[in-house]
Structures are given as structure tokens and as C-alpha cells.
Amino acid sequence: MSEHEPRIVAFCCHFCAFAAADLAGAMRIQYPPFVRIVKLPCTGKVDVLHILKAFEEGADAVFVAGCLEGECHYLKGNLRARKQVAYAKRLLAELGIEPERVEMFNLSSAMGGRFAEIVKEMSDRTIKLGPTALGARRAAQT
């Protein structure tokens, strides 16, 4: 049996996290290819429903990556996102899904290496956890 290849969704703010991902690519920093980036003007736009929908659509993990705390271009968007991530963790636990599958990270646009580390960390974590019950159920339906 082959090792499970995780499906990871990353909600990234335009100014910092997406720019860091772009920098990682420009620097040719290698990281696992399992991540799909959703670019947002600000992580403050992330709602718990977006996170849960990603799982419903087959994601094995989701992370939200925004500006450094205190440095949000929209003032407090990343603080709002952190609250949404905490709420999503509680909801996942109530559903019997590991809350470790959701995480919030803060980084600046100059942290391309850190973005690659985050993807590796989430990939390793997700491989260890295996597919979600939702993902397994969805795969059985197809």
C-alpha cells in the first residue's frame, strides 16, 4: 500500500503569506507539493465555514497564514483569523476529527524559508494522522 498523499489547503493573505510562498518559489526552496493556496486580501476574511468546506471537499489539513501579529495590513484581520481557527479546532474535535489538522501561522513576506517549513510541518503532521474520515468517506463514494 502506498503512503497517503495529503491534501492541504492554505488560506494565505496577499501581503505576507502569499508573498512568502512566492518568495519560496523564486528562491527555489523545495517543499512538499501537497498544498493548494487560496490567496485572500487578508486572513480576516477567513470564516470557519471556509475551513469546514475545505474538509468537506476532501482536504486532510488546512492552515491559515497571515501577517505577523501587530503587523496586519488591515489592522486586526490576523487576530480575527486566529479566533476563527480556534473555533474550527473546537468544531472538528466535536465532530471526532483531530483539531491538529487546522493551524494558524504568522509570517512576513520575507519569510520564504519559513513558508516552506510550514508546508513541511503540516505535510508531516497530516501523513502521520492519515486521511480524514470525511476524505475516506468521499473517496469511497467515487
N, CA, C and O atoms as a GROMACS GRO file, in nm:
protein
  568
    1MET      N    1   0.084  -0.117   0.000
    1MET     CA    2   0.000   0.000   0.000
    1MET      C    3   0.089   0.125   0.000
    1MET      O    4   0.185   0.131   0.076
    2SER      N    5   0.059   0.222  -0.083
    2SER     CA    6   0.141   0.342  -0.092
    2SER      C    7   0.107   0.439   0.021
    2SER      O    8  -0.002   0.436   0.077
    3GLU      N    9   0.204   0.525   0.052
    3GLU     CA   10   0.184   0.625   0.156
    3GLU      C   11   0.080   0.726   0.110
    3GLU      O   12   0.078   0.768  -0.006
    4HIS      N   13  -0.005   0.763   0.201
    4HIS     CA   14  -0.111   0.861   0.172
    4HIS      C   15  -0.050   0.996   0.138
    4HIS      O   16   0.035   1.047   0.211
    5GLU      N   17  -0.093   1.055   0.028
    5GLU     CA   18  -0.050   1.190  -0.008
    5GLU      C   19  -0.157   1.287   0.040
    5GLU      O   20  -0.269   1.287  -0.011
    6PRO      N   21  -0.123   1.368   0.139
    6PRO     CA   22  -0.224   1.456   0.198
    6PRO      C   23  -0.268   1.567   0.103
    6PRO      O   24  -0.194   1.608   0.013
    7ARG      N   25  -0.388   1.613   0.126
    7ARG     CA   26  -0.442   1.728   0.054
    7ARG      C   27  -0.451   1.841   0.156
    7ARG      O   28  -0.528   1.833   0.252
    8ILE      N   29  -0.373   1.946   0.135
    8ILE     CA   30  -0.365   2.056   0.230
    8ILE      C   31  -0.409   2.184   0.161
    8ILE      O   32  -0.365   2.215   0.051
    9VAL      N   33  -0.497   2.258   0.227
    9VAL     CA   34  -0.542   2.387   0.177
    9VAL      C   35  -0.481   2.494   0.266
    9VAL      O   36  -0.488   2.486   0.389
   10ALA      N   37  -0.422   2.596   0.204
   10ALA     CA   38  -0.362   2.708   0.277
   10ALA      C   39  -0.433   2.836   0.238
   10ALA      O   40  -0.430   2.877   0.122
   11PHE      N   41  -0.496   2.899   0.335
   11PHE     CA   42  -0.556   3.031   0.314
   11PHE      C   43  -0.448   3.133   0.349
   11PHE      O   44  -0.410   3.146   0.466
   12CYS      N   45  -0.399   3.206   0.250
   12CYS     CA   46  -0.286   3.297   0.269
   12CYS      C   47  -0.323   3.442   0.236
   12CYS      O   48  -0.390   3.469   0.136
   13CYS      N   49  -0.278   3.533   0.322
   13CYS     CA   50  -0.302   3.674   0.295
   13CYS      C   51  -0.211   3.719   0.180
   13CYS      O   52  -0.100   3.668   0.161
   14HIS      N   53  -0.260   3.813   0.106
   14HIS     CA   54  -0.188   3.864  -0.011
   14HIS      C   55  -0.054   3.926   0.025
   14HIS      O   56   0.047   3.900  -0.040
   15PHE      N   57  -0.053   4.009   0.129
   15PHE     CA   58   0.065   4.090   0.158
   15PHE      C   59   0.181   4.014   0.219
   15PHE      O   60   0.297   4.046   0.192
   16CYS      N   61   0.154   3.915   0.300
   16CYS     CA   62   0.263   3.848   0.370
   16CYS      C   63   0.278   3.700   0.333
   16CYS      O   64   0.378   3.661   0.273
   17ALA      N   65   0.180   3.619   0.367
   17ALA     CA   66   0.195   3.474   0.348
   17ALA      C   67   0.204   3.436   0.200
   17ALA      O   68   0.288   3.354   0.163
   18PHE      N   69   0.119   3.495   0.116
   18PHE     CA   70   0.126   3.462  -0.026
   18PHE      C   71   0.258   3.512  -0.084
   18PHE      O   72   0.320   3.445  -0.168
   19ALA      N   73   0.301   3.630  -0.040
   19ALA     CA   74   0.430   3.682  -0.086
   19ALA      C   75   0.544   3.592  -0.040
   19ALA      O   76   0.641   3.573  -0.113
   20ALA      N   77   0.534   3.537   0.081
   20ALA     CA   78   0.636   3.444   0.131
   20ALA      C   79   0.637   3.316   0.048
   20ALA      O   80   0.743   3.262   0.018
   21ALA      N   81   0.519   3.267   0.011
   21ALA     CA   82   0.512   3.148  -0.076
   21ALA      C   83   0.575   3.178  -0.211
   21ALA      O   84   0.648   3.095  -0.267
   22ASP      N   85   0.547   3.295  -0.264
   22ASP     CA   86   0.605   3.337  -0.391
   22ASP      C   87   0.758   3.346  -0.380
   22ASP      O   88   0.829   3.304  -0.470
   23LEU      N   89   0.806   3.400  -0.269
   23LEU     CA   90   0.949   3.410  -0.246
   23LEU      C   91   1.013   3.272  -0.237
   23LEU      O   92   1.122   3.251  -0.292
   24ALA      N   93   0.947   3.179  -0.169
   24ALA     CA   94   0.999   3.042  -0.160
   24ALA      C   95   1.017   2.984  -0.300
   24ALA      O   96   1.117   2.918  -0.328
   25GLY      N   97   0.919   3.009  -0.386
   25GLY     CA   98   0.931   2.962  -0.524
   25GLY      C   99   1.043   3.030  -0.599
   25GLY      O  100   1.119   2.965  -0.670
   26ALA      N  101   1.055   3.162  -0.583
   26ALA     CA  102   1.162   3.237  -0.651
   26ALA      C  103   1.300   3.192  -0.603
   26ALA      O  104   1.397   3.193  -0.680
   27MET      N  105   1.308   3.154  -0.477
   27MET     CA  106   1.435   3.107  -0.420
   27MET      C  107   1.459   2.958  -0.449
   27MET      O  108   1.562   2.903  -0.411
   28ARG      N  109   1.362   2.895  -0.515
   28ARG     CA  110   1.367   2.753  -0.548
   28ARG      C  111   1.382   2.664  -0.424
   28ARG      O  112   1.453   2.564  -0.426
   29ILE      N  113   1.314   2.704  -0.317
   29ILE     CA  114   1.314   2.624  -0.195
   29ILE      C  115   1.214   2.511  -0.215
   29ILE      O  116   1.098   2.534  -0.249
   30GLN      N  117   1.261   2.390  -0.195
   30GLN     CA  118   1.177   2.272  -0.214
   30GLN      C  119   1.089   2.248  -0.092
   30GLN      O  120   1.136   2.257   0.022
   31TYR      N  121   0.963   2.218  -0.115
   31TYR     CA  122   0.874   2.177  -0.008
   31TYR      C  123   0.771   2.083  -0.068
   31TYR      O  124   0.752   2.080  -0.189
   32PRO      N  125   0.703   2.004   0.017
   32PRO     CA  126   0.607   1.906  -0.035
   32PRO      C  127   0.502   1.971  -0.124
   32PRO      O  128   0.456   2.081  -0.096
   33PRO      N  129   0.463   1.902  -0.231
   33PRO     CA  130   0.370   1.959  -0.329
   33PRO      C  131   0.223   1.943  -0.294
   33PRO      O  132   0.137   1.960  -0.380
   34PHE      N  133   0.192   1.909  -0.170
   34PHE     CA  134   0.056   1.874  -0.133
   34PHE      C  135  -0.033   1.993  -0.102
   34PHE      O  136  -0.151   1.974  -0.072
   35VAL      N  137   0.020   2.114  -0.107
   35VAL     CA  138  -0.055   2.231  -0.064
   35VAL      C  139  -0.118   2.304  -0.182
   35VAL      O  140  -0.058   2.320  -0.288
   36ARG      N  141  -0.242   2.347  -0.160
   36ARG     CA  142  -0.313   2.430  -0.257
   36ARG      C  143  -0.340   2.563  -0.188
   36ARG      O  144  -0.405   2.566  -0.083
   37ILE      N  145  -0.292   2.671  -0.246
   37ILE     CA  146  -0.301   2.802  -0.183
   37ILE      C  147  -0.425   2.877  -0.232
   37ILE      O  148  -0.453   2.884  -0.352
   38VAL      N  149  -0.497   2.932  -0.137
   38VAL     CA  150  -0.609   3.021  -0.166
   38VAL      C  151  -0.564   3.160  -0.121
   38VAL      O  152  -0.545   3.184  -0.002
   39LYS      N  153  -0.547   3.249  -0.217
   39LYS     CA  154  -0.499   3.384  -0.188
   39LYS      C  155  -0.615   3.474  -0.147
   39LYS      O  156  -0.716   3.483  -0.217
   40LEU      N  157  -0.599   3.540  -0.032
   40LEU     CA  158  -0.700   3.629   0.022
   40LEU      C  159  -0.641   3.769   0.038
   40LEU      O  160  -0.520   3.783   0.058
   41PRO      N  161  -0.724   3.872   0.031
   41PRO     CA  162  -0.671   4.006   0.060
   41PRO      C  163  -0.619   4.013   0.203
   41PRO      O  164  -0.520   4.082   0.231
   42CYS      N  165  -0.686   3.941   0.295
   42CYS     CA  166  -0.649   3.939   0.437
   42CYS      C  167  -0.706   3.811   0.497
   42CYS      O  168  -0.814   3.768   0.459
   43THR      N  169  -0.634   3.752   0.590
   43THR     CA  170  -0.685   3.631   0.654
   43THR      C  171  -0.808   3.662   0.740
   43THR      O  172  -0.880   3.570   0.780
   44GLY      N  173  -0.832   3.789   0.767
   44GLY     CA  174  -0.953   3.827   0.839
   44GLY      C  175  -1.079   3.789   0.764
   44GLY      O  176  -1.187   3.787   0.823
   45LYS      N  177  -1.068   3.760   0.635
   45LYS     CA  178  -1.182   3.718   0.554
   45LYS      C  179  -1.213   3.569   0.571
   45LYS      O  180  -1.318   3.523   0.526
   46VAL      N  181  -1.123   3.494   0.634
   46VAL     CA  182  -1.147   3.351   0.654
   46VAL      C  183  -1.256   3.334   0.758
   46VAL      O  184  -1.254   3.395   0.865
   47ASP      N  185  -1.350   3.249   0.725
   47ASP     CA  186  -1.458   3.216   0.817
   47ASP      C  187  -1.448   3.066   0.848
   47ASP      O  188  -1.396   2.990   0.767
   48VAL      N  189  -1.498   3.026   0.962
   48VAL     CA  190  -1.496   2.886   0.999
   48VAL      C  191  -1.564   2.801   0.890
   48VAL      O  192  -1.525   2.686   0.869
   49LEU      N  193  -1.664   2.856   0.823
   49LEU     CA  194  -1.731   2.782   0.716
   49LEU      C  195  -1.637   2.750   0.600
   49LEU      O  196  -1.648   2.644   0.538
   50HIS      N  197  -1.542   2.841   0.569
   50HIS     CA  198  -1.445   2.814   0.463
   50HIS      C  199  -1.355   2.697   0.502
   50HIS      O  200  -1.324   2.610   0.420
   51ILE      N  201  -1.315   2.696   0.626
   51ILE     CA  202  -1.228   2.589   0.675
   51ILE      C  203  -1.300   2.456   0.671
   51ILE      O  204  -1.246   2.356   0.623
   52LEU      N  205  -1.423   2.453   0.721
   52LEU     CA  206  -1.501   2.328   0.720
   52LEU      C  207  -1.533   2.282   0.579
   52LEU      O  208  -1.532   2.162   0.551
   53LYS      N  209  -1.560   2.376   0.489
   53LYS     CA  210  -1.588   2.342   0.349
   53LYS      C  211  -1.466   2.277   0.283
   53LYS      O  212  -1.480   2.185   0.203
   54ALA      N  213  -1.347   2.325   0.317
   54ALA     CA  214  -1.225   2.265   0.263
   54ALA      C  215  -1.217   2.117   0.302
   54ALA      O  216  -1.182   2.032   0.220
   55PHE      N  217  -1.250   2.087   0.428
   55PHE     CA  218  -1.252   1.947   0.472
   55PHE      C  219  -1.360   1.868   0.400
   55PHE      O  220  -1.338   1.755   0.358
   56GLU      N  221  -1.476   1.927   0.385
   56GLU     CA  222  -1.586   1.861   0.316
   56GLU      C  223  -1.549   1.827   0.172
   56GLU      O  224  -1.592   1.726   0.117
   57GLU      N  225  -1.468   1.913   0.112
   57GLU     CA  226  -1.427   1.892  -0.028
   57GLU      C  227  -1.304   1.802  -0.041
   57GLU      O  228  -1.254   1.783  -0.152
   58GLY      N  229  -1.256   1.746   0.071
   58GLY     CA  230  -1.150   1.646   0.063
   58GLY      C  231  -1.016   1.684   0.121
   58GLY      O  232  -0.922   1.606   0.112
   59ALA      N  233  -1.002   1.802   0.180
   59ALA     CA  234  -0.875   1.839   0.242
   59ALA      C  235  -0.850   1.752   0.365
   59ALA      O  236  -0.943   1.717   0.438
   60ASP      N  237  -0.724   1.718   0.385
   60ASP     CA  238  -0.683   1.644   0.504
   60ASP      C  239  -0.633   1.739   0.613
   60ASP      O  240  -0.629   1.702   0.731
   61ALA      N  241  -0.595   1.860   0.573
   61ALA     CA  242  -0.550   1.962   0.668
   61ALA      C  243  -0.571   2.099   0.605
   61ALA      O  244  -0.577   2.113   0.483
   62VAL      N  245  -0.582   2.198   0.691
   62VAL     CA  246  -0.600   2.336   0.647
   62VAL      C  247  -0.512   2.423   0.735
   62VAL      O  248  -0.508   2.406   0.856
   63PHE      N  249  -0.442   2.517   0.673
   63PHE     CA  250  -0.377   2.617   0.755
   63PHE      C  251  -0.405   2.755   0.701
   63PHE      O  252  -0.425   2.776   0.582
   64VAL      N  253  -0.406   2.849   0.795
   64VAL     CA  254  -0.428   2.989   0.764
   64VAL      C  255  -0.297   3.059   0.794
   64VAL      O  256  -0.242   3.045   0.903
   65ALA      N  257  -0.245   3.134   0.698
   65ALA     CA  258  -0.118   3.202   0.716
   65ALA      C  259  -0.136   3.350   0.688
   65ALA      O  260  -0.175   3.390   0.578
   66GLY      N  261  -0.108   3.430   0.789
   66GLY     CA  262  -0.127   3.573   0.777
   66GLY      C  263  -0.005   3.652   0.819
   66GLY      O  264   0.101   3.596   0.846
   67CYS      N  265  -0.023   3.780   0.823
   67CYS     CA  266   0.083   3.872   0.862
   67CYS      C  267   0.126   3.844   1.007
   67CYS      O  268   0.054   3.781   1.084
   68LEU      N  269   0.244   3.892   1.041
   68LEU     CA  270   0.290   3.884   1.178
   68LEU      C  271   0.192   3.959   1.268
   68LEU      O  272   0.135   4.060   1.228
   69GLU      N  273   0.174   3.909   1.390
   69GLU     CA  274   0.081   3.976   1.481
   69GLU      C  275   0.130   4.118   1.507
   69GLU      O  276   0.248   4.142   1.531
   70GLY      N  277   0.036   4.211   1.500
   70GLY     CA  278   0.069   4.352   1.515
   70GLY      C  279   0.111   4.418   1.386
   70GLY      O  280   0.133   4.540   1.383
   71GLU      N  281   0.122   4.342   1.279
   71GLU     CA  282   0.168   4.395   1.151
   71GLU      C  283   0.065   4.376   1.039
   71GLU      O  284   0.098   4.393   0.922
   72CYS      N  285  -0.058   4.343   1.073
   72CYS     CA  286  -0.161   4.318   0.972
   72CYS      C  287  -0.187   4.445   0.892
   72CYS      O  288  -0.205   4.553   0.948
   73HIS      N  289  -0.190   4.432   0.762
   73HIS     CA  290  -0.218   4.546   0.674
   73HIS      C  291  -0.361   4.596   0.690
   73HIS      O  292  -0.391   4.710   0.654
   74TYR      N  293  -0.448   4.511   0.743
   74TYR     CA  294  -0.586   4.550   0.770
   74TYR      C  295  -0.610   4.561   0.921
   74TYR      O  296  -0.722   4.541   0.968
   75LEU      N  297  -0.507   4.591   0.993
   75LEU     CA  298  -0.504   4.616   1.137
   75LEU      C  299  -0.523   4.493   1.224
   75LEU      O  300  -0.430   4.454   1.295
   76LYS      N  301  -0.641   4.430   1.222
   76LYS     CA  302  -0.666   4.318   1.313
   76LYS      C  303  -0.719   4.194   1.242
   76LYS      O  304  -0.776   4.106   1.306
   77GLY      N  305  -0.700   4.186   1.112
   77GLY     CA  306  -0.752   4.072   1.037
   77GLY      C  307  -0.692   3.940   1.082
   77GLY      O  308  -0.764   3.840   1.093
   78ASN      N  309  -0.562   3.939   1.109
   78ASN     CA  310  -0.500   3.814   1.150
   78ASN      C  311  -0.545   3.771   1.290
   78ASN      O  312  -0.544   3.652   1.321
   79LEU      N  313  -0.583   3.866   1.375
   79LEU     CA  314  -0.636   3.831   1.507
   79LEU      C  315  -0.775   3.768   1.494
   79LEU      O  316  -0.808   3.674   1.565
   80ARG      N  317  -0.855   3.821   1.401
   80ARG     CA  318  -0.987   3.762   1.373
   80ARG      C  319  -0.969   3.620   1.318
   80ARG      O  320  -1.041   3.528   1.358
   81ALA      N  321  -0.872   3.603   1.227
   81ALA     CA  322  -0.846   3.471   1.169
   81ALA      C  323  -0.806   3.371   1.277
   81ALA      O  324  -0.850   3.256   1.274
   82ARG      N  325  -0.724   3.414   1.372
   82ARG     CA  326  -0.682   3.324   1.480
   82ARG      C  327  -0.803   3.275   1.559
   82ARG      O  328  -0.807   3.158   1.598
   83LYS      N  329  -0.900   3.362   1.582
   83LYS     CA  330  -1.022   3.322   1.653
   83LYS      C  331  -1.103   3.222   1.570
   83LYS      O  332  -1.159   3.127   1.626
   84GLN      N  333  -1.109   3.242   1.438
   84GLN     CA  334  -1.182   3.150   1.352
   84GLN      C  335  -1.115   3.012   1.350
   84GLN      O  336  -1.184   2.910   1.350
   85VAL      N  337  -0.982   3.010   1.350
   85VAL     CA  338  -0.908   2.884   1.352
   85VAL      C  339  -0.933   2.811   1.485
   85VAL      O  340  -0.954   2.690   1.486
   86ALA      N  341  -0.931   2.885   1.596
   86ALA     CA  342  -0.959   2.824   1.726
   86ALA      C  343  -1.100   2.765   1.730
   86ALA      O  344  -1.121   2.657   1.784
   87TYR      N  345  -1.196   2.837   1.673
   87TYR     CA  346  -1.334   2.788   1.667
   87TYR      C  347  -1.342   2.662   1.580
   87TYR      O  348  -1.410   2.567   1.616
   88ALA      N  349  -1.272   2.663   1.467
   88ALA     CA  350  -1.272   2.545   1.378
   88ALA      C  351  -1.213   2.424   1.451
   88ALA      O  352  -1.263   2.313   1.435
   89LYS      N  353  -1.108   2.445   1.528
   89LYS     CA  354  -1.048   2.334   1.605
   89LYS      C  355  -1.150   2.274   1.701
   89LYS      O  356  -1.161   2.152   1.712
   90ARG      N  357  -1.225   2.360   1.770
   90ARG     CA  358  -1.327   2.310   1.864
   90ARG      C  359  -1.436   2.232   1.790
   90ARG      O  360  -1.479   2.125   1.835
   91LEU      N  361  -1.480   2.284   1.676
   91LEU     CA  362  -1.584   2.215   1.599
   91LEU      C  363  -1.535   2.080   1.547
   91LEU      O  364  -1.607   1.981   1.552
   92LEU      N  365  -1.412   2.076   1.496
   92LEU     CA  366  -1.357   1.949   1.448
   92LEU      C  367  -1.350   1.846   1.560
   92LEU      O  368  -1.384   1.729   1.541
   93ALA      N  369  -1.307   1.890   1.677
   93ALA     CA  370  -1.300   1.797   1.792
   93ALA      C  371  -1.438   1.742   1.825
   93ALA      O  372  -1.453   1.624   1.855
   94GLU      N  373  -1.540   1.827   1.819
   94GLU     CA  374  -1.677   1.781   1.845
   94GLU      C  375  -1.723   1.681   1.739
   94GLU      O  376  -1.806   1.594   1.768
   95LEU      N  377  -1.670   1.693   1.618
   95LEU     CA  378  -1.706   1.601   1.510
   95LEU      C  379  -1.621   1.474   1.510
   95LEU      O  380  -1.641   1.386   1.427
   96GLY      N  381  -1.527   1.466   1.603
   96GLY     CA  382  -1.440   1.348   1.611
   96GLY      C  383  -1.324   1.353   1.514
   96GLY      O  384  -1.265   1.250   1.482
   97ILE      N  385  -1.289   1.472   1.468
   97ILE     CA  386  -1.176   1.491   1.376
   97ILE      C  387  -1.066   1.563   1.454
   97ILE      O  388  -1.092   1.657   1.529
   98GLU      N  389  -0.943   1.518   1.435
   98GLU     CA  390  -0.830   1.574   1.509
   98GLU      C  391  -0.818   1.725   1.485
   98GLU      O  392  -0.807   1.768   1.371
   99PRO      N  393  -0.819   1.806   1.592
   99PRO     CA  394  -0.806   1.951   1.576
   99PRO      C  395  -0.668   1.993   1.525
   99PRO      O  396  -0.651   2.106   1.479
  100GLU      N  397  -0.570   1.904   1.534
  100GLU     CA  398  -0.435   1.934   1.484
  100GLU      C  399  -0.433   1.950   1.332
  100GLU      O  400  -0.332   1.993   1.275
  101ARG      N  401  -0.542   1.916   1.268
  101ARG     CA  402  -0.548   1.930   1.122
  101ARG      C  403  -0.568   2.075   1.078
  101ARG      O  404  -0.561   2.105   0.959
  102VAL      N  405  -0.591   2.164   1.173
  102VAL     CA  406  -0.609   2.306   1.142
  102VAL      C  407  -0.508   2.385   1.224
  102VAL      O  408  -0.488   2.359   1.342
  103GLU      N  409  -0.443   2.482   1.159
  103GLU     CA  410  -0.342   2.561   1.229
  103GLU      C  411  -0.337   2.702   1.173
  103GLU      O  412  -0.371   2.726   1.058
  104MET      N  413  -0.293   2.794   1.257
  104MET     CA  414  -0.272   2.934   1.218
  104MET      C  415  -0.124   2.964   1.229
  104MET      O  416  -0.059   2.928   1.327
  105PHE      N  417  -0.070   3.032   1.127
  105PHE     CA  418   0.070   3.072   1.126
  105PHE      C  419   0.079   3.220   1.091
  105PHE      O  420  -0.005   3.274   1.019
  106ASN      N  421   0.183   3.284   1.143
  106ASN     CA  422   0.208   3.424   1.110
  106ASN      C  423   0.348   3.436   1.054
  106ASN      O  424   0.443   3.380   1.111
  107LEU      N  425   0.362   3.508   0.944
  107LEU     CA  426   0.493   3.528   0.884
  107LEU      C  427   0.493   3.656   0.802
  107LEU      O  428   0.388   3.710   0.767
  108SER      N  429   0.613   3.702   0.771
  108SER     CA  430   0.626   3.822   0.689
  108SER      C  431   0.653   3.781   0.545
  108SER      O  432   0.678   3.664   0.516
  109SER      N  433   0.647   3.878   0.456
  109SER     CA  434   0.670   3.850   0.314
  109SER      C  435   0.813   3.805   0.286
  109SER      O  436   0.840   3.746   0.182
  110ALA      N  437   0.905   3.833   0.378
  110ALA     CA  438   1.046   3.795   0.359
  110ALA      C  439   1.078   3.656   0.411
  110ALA      O  440   1.195   3.615   0.411
  111MET      N  441   0.977   3.582   0.456
  111MET     CA  442   0.999   3.453   0.520
  111MET      C  443   0.965   3.335   0.428
  111MET      O  444   0.886   3.248   0.465
  112GLY      N  445   1.024   3.334   0.310
  112GLY     CA  446   1.001   3.226   0.216
  112GLY      C  447   1.042   3.091   0.272
  112GLY      O  448   0.973   2.992   0.253
  113GLY      N  449   1.156   3.087   0.341
  113GLY     CA  450   1.202   2.963   0.403
  113GLY      C  451   1.106   2.914   0.510
  113GLY      O  452   1.083   2.794   0.522
  114ARG      N  453   1.051   3.005   0.586
  114ARG     CA  454   0.955   2.968   0.690
  114ARG      C  455   0.827   2.912   0.628
  114ARG      O  456   0.768   2.818   0.682
  115PHE      N  457   0.783   2.970   0.515
  115PHE     CA  458   0.665   2.916   0.448
  115PHE      C  459   0.689   2.770   0.410
  115PHE      O  460   0.602   2.686   0.431
  116ALA      N  461   0.805   2.740   0.354
  116ALA     CA  462   0.838   2.602   0.316
  116ALA      C  463   0.838   2.511   0.438
  116ALA      O  464   0.793   2.397   0.430
  117GLU      N  465   0.891   2.560   0.552
  117GLU     CA  466   0.891   2.482   0.676
  117GLU      C  467   0.748   2.453   0.723
  117GLU      O  468   0.719   2.343   0.770
  118ILE      N  469   0.660   2.551   0.709
  118ILE     CA  470   0.520   2.533   0.750
  118ILE      C  471   0.455   2.424   0.666
  118ILE      O  472   0.385   2.337   0.719
  119VAL      N  473   0.476   2.428   0.535
  119VAL     CA  474   0.418   2.325   0.447
  119VAL      C  475   0.473   2.188   0.485
  119VAL      O  476   0.398   2.091   0.490
  120LYS      N  477   0.602   2.179   0.512
  120LYS     CA  478   0.662   2.051   0.551
  120LYS      C  479   0.604   2.004   0.683
  120LYS      O  480   0.569   1.886   0.697
  121GLU      N  481   0.593   2.094   0.779
  121GLU     CA  482   0.536   2.059   0.910
  121GLU      C  483   0.393   2.007   0.896
  121GLU      O  484   0.358   1.904   0.954
  122MET      N  485   0.311   2.078   0.820
  122MET     CA  486   0.172   2.035   0.801
  122MET      C  487   0.163   1.905   0.722
  122MET      O  488   0.078   1.822   0.750
  123SER      N  489   0.250   1.888   0.625
  123SER     CA  490   0.252   1.763   0.547
  123SER      C  491   0.289   1.645   0.635
  123SER      O  492   0.223   1.541   0.632
  124ASP      N  493   0.395   1.661   0.714
  124ASP     CA  494   0.439   1.553   0.804
  124ASP      C  495   0.329   1.518   0.905
  124ASP      O  496   0.301   1.401   0.930
  125ARG      N  497   0.267   1.621   0.961
  125ARG     CA  498   0.160   1.601   1.058
  125ARG      C  499   0.043   1.526   0.995
  125ARG      O  500  -0.013   1.435   1.055
  126THR      N  501   0.008   1.565   0.874
  126THR     CA  502  -0.107   1.506   0.806
  126THR      C  503  -0.079   1.363   0.762
  126THR      O  504  -0.167   1.277   0.770
  127ILE      N  505   0.042   1.336   0.718
  127ILE     CA  506   0.079   1.199   0.681
  127ILE      C  507   0.069   1.110   0.804
  127ILE      O  508   0.020   0.997   0.797
  128LYS      N  509   0.115   1.161   0.919
  128LYS     CA  510   0.109   1.084   1.043
  128LYS      C  511  -0.037   1.057   1.084
  128LYS      O  512  -0.069   0.947   1.128
  129LEU      N  513  -0.123   1.157   1.068
  129LEU     CA  514  -0.264   1.142   1.106
  129LEU      C  515  -0.341   1.056   1.006
  129LEU      O  516  -0.438   0.990   1.043
  130GLY      N  517  -0.299   1.057   0.880
  130GLY     CA  518  -0.370   0.984   0.775
  130GLY      C  519  -0.485   1.066   0.721
  130GLY      O  520  -0.505   1.180   0.763
  131PRO      N  521  -0.561   1.010   0.629
  131PRO     CA  522  -0.674   1.085   0.572
  131PRO      C  523  -0.784   1.107   0.676
  131PRO      O  524  -0.798   1.029   0.770
  132THR      N  525  -0.860   1.213   0.658
  132THR     CA  526  -0.972   1.238   0.748
  132THR      C  527  -1.083   1.138   0.720
  132THR      O  528  -1.088   1.076   0.613
  133ALA      N  529  -1.170   1.122   0.817
  133ALA     CA  530  -1.286   1.035   0.798
  133ALA      C  531  -1.371   1.089   0.683
  133ALA      O  532  -1.429   1.012   0.607
  134LEU      N  533  -1.379   1.221   0.671
  134LEU     CA  534  -1.455   1.281   0.561
  134LEU      C  535  -1.394   1.247   0.427
  134LEU      O  536  -1.464   1.213   0.332
  135GLY      N  537  -1.259   1.256   0.420
  135GLY     CA  538  -1.190   1.225   0.296
  135GLY      C  539  -1.203   1.080   0.258
  135GLY      O  540  -1.221   1.047   0.140
  136ALA      N  541  -1.196   0.991   0.356
  136ALA     CA  542  -1.210   0.848   0.329
  136ALA      C  543  -1.351   0.817   0.279
  136ALA      O  544  -1.369   0.737   0.188
  137ARG      N  545  -1.450   0.882   0.341
  137ARG     CA  546  -1.588   0.861   0.300
  137ARG      C  547  -1.610   0.912   0.158
  137ARG      O  548  -1.677   0.848   0.077
  138ARG      N  549  -1.552   1.027   0.128
  138ARG     CA  550  -1.567   1.088  -0.004
  138ARG      C  551  -1.501   0.999  -0.112
  138ARG      O  552  -1.556   0.980  -0.220
  139ALA      N  553  -1.381   0.944  -0.080
  139ALA     CA  554  -1.312   0.856  -0.173
  139ALA      C  555  -1.392   0.730  -0.201
  139ALA      O  556  -1.393   0.679  -0.313
  140ALA      N  557  -1.459   0.678  -0.099
  140ALA     CA  558  -1.541   0.558  -0.115
  140ALA      C  559  -1.661   0.583  -0.207
  140ALA      O  560  -1.710   0.491  -0.273
  141GLN      N  561  -1.709   0.707  -0.210
  141GLN     CA  562  -1.824   0.742  -0.292
  141GLN      C  563  -1.788   0.752  -0.439
  141GLN      O  564  -1.875   0.735  -0.525
  142THR      N  565  -1.660   0.778  -0.471
  142THR     CA  566  -1.620   0.796  -0.612
  142THR      C  567  -1.574   0.667  -0.674
  142THR      O  568  -1.538   0.666  -0.792
   0.00000   0.00000   0.00000
